[in-house]
Amino acid sequence: MLLCVTGGIACYKAAEITSRLVREGCGVTVAMTEAATRFVAPLTFQTLSTRQVYRSLWIASRDYNLQHLSLTERADLVIVAPATANFIAKVAQGIADDLVSTLALSAHEACGILIAPAMNTRMFNAPPTKANMAKLREWGLHIVGPGEGRLACGEMGAGRMAEPEEILEAAKKILLAKPPKDA
């Protein structure tokens, strides 16, 4: 499993997702945007996953694999949680200017993508965000949430990232519906 974490306050829920996946016996590799590292330290994910955390396209690998390709080739599914409005817009427009957005473009054919949007209600309801979400659904990306409720900013409404158990349940359904990679 490849968990991509983008920069929103809901990053703390991604740590719980990592922990639960590991407890269920999944191998979890984490990739983070620079903004995500401002909310939760990479060391948190490294400790929970017992694996290297990837943060940049520009770090040389020992085996000369291109990270944006090899990480998605090895994954059964990419989960992006939280998926910010910025990330959603990048993917909808084909922009790959950091590791996580590049992984998302590489993952579409390699293993599939599940995103868990998280943002302020006004951002979620903005016409560009709605159009971008529709485009991602049309392209076959799986989307869970967002939920409604109290947001970090104090407002009430849609935009809360789905809870870890909802994201894990959606991931299980996706994985059970597709043939194994070796088939």
N, C-alpha and C positions, 0 to 999 in steps of 0.2 A: 504494500500500500504506500502511495506517495501522498503525503499531506502537505499542501501548500497553504501558507499562512500569510494573509495580507494585512495591512496596517489599519486595523480598527480596534476599538475598545473590546470587542468580542473575542480578541485573541486569547484571552484567558480560558475561554471554552475550548480552544484548540488543544490546550494542554490536557484537558480532561478527555478529549477524543483520543489523543495519543495514548494516554494511560489505559483507557478501556480497550483499544485495539490490541495493545501489547498483552493485556490480561487475557484476551481471547485467543492469543497465540499468533497474532499477525506480526509480520515484520513490518516496521513502519520507518520510512525515511521521511524527513521533514525538510522542506525548502521554505525560506522566508524572504519577504521583501525587506528592504532596508527600513521602511516605515514600521513593519511588524516588530522589528527588533527594539523599537522604542517603547513598545507596550509590554513585551515579554522577552526575556533574554534567551538567546539561542541555547545557553547552557541548560535551561529548563527542559527543552525538547531533547537535547542530547542525553540528559540524565534519564528521562522517561523512556526514550526509544533505544538507548544504548548504541546509537549510531551517530555518525557525523551529520551535522546540520549544514545544509547548503544555502549560501546566501548571495552568491555572485556567479555570473557567467565567466568571470575573469580569473578564476582560481584553477591552476593547472592540476590535473589529476595524475596519479602515479601510473595509471595504465593507459593514459592518453585517450580515454573515452571522452566524447563530447557529452557533458553533463545533461544538456537539454534534450539529448536523444537517448542516452543510456539510462537515465533515471526513469523515463517513461516506458522504455522497452522492457524494463524489469518489473514494472508495476502492473498489478491486476486492475487498479483503478486509481485515478487521481481525485482526491477530495480537496476542494478549496474552501477553507473555513477560517475566518470569515472571508467572503467575497465582497469586497468594497465596490462602490459605484465606479471608482477609477479602474479597478481590475476588470469589471464587467464591460466597461466602455472600451478598454484596450482590446480585449478578446473579440468583441463584436466588430471592431474595426481592423483586426489583424495586426495590431501593434505589439511588437515583441521587443521591448526596450529594457527588460530586466529578466532575471532568471525565471521568476514565477510566470510572467506572461509568455515567455518563450516556451516553458514547459507546457503551458496550456495549449499552445498551438501544436506542439509536438505530440501531445497526448490524445488528441481527437481520434486519430486512426489507431494509435498504438494500444490504448487501453480504455479509453472513455473517461469522462469527467463528470463529477458530481459537485455542484457548487451550492454553498449555503450563504445567500446574500445577507448582508448586515449593514444598515446605514440609517440615517435620520429619515423620518417619514417623508419630509418634503423632498429629499433626494430620491427616495424610492418611488415617489409618485410623479417625479419630473418626467415629462414626455420623452426626453432622450433615454432615460433609464428604462422606461417601459418598452421603448422600441428596441433597445439593446437586449433586454431580457427575452423579448419575443423572438429576436434573431437567434439567440443562443438556443432557445427551445426548438426552433425550426431546424437548426443544425444538429439536433440530437443530444445536446448537453442535458444532463439531469439536474433538476433544481429542487431543493428542499427548503421550504420557508419562503420568505421570512414570516415570523410570527408577529402577533400584535401584542402590545402591552407597553409598560413603562420603558422608555429608552434611557440611555446613559445621560442624555442632555436634560432629562426630566420631562420631556414631552411624552404623550401617549399616542400610540398608533402603530401602523405597520413598519417593519424595519428591524425588529429583533431577530438576531440569528436564531435559527432553529436550535433546540436543545441537543446536546451530544447524543442522547438516546435516539432522537428522531433522525439525526444524520447517520448514525450507525445502522439503524433499521433500513433506511433508504439505500445505504451502501450494500447491505446484505441482499436486498431484493435485486439490485443491479447485478451483483456478482453471481447470484443463483440463476439469473435469467440468461447468462451468456456462457458459451462453451469455454472450457479451460484453455489457457494459452497454448498448451502442448497439443491440443486437438487440431 
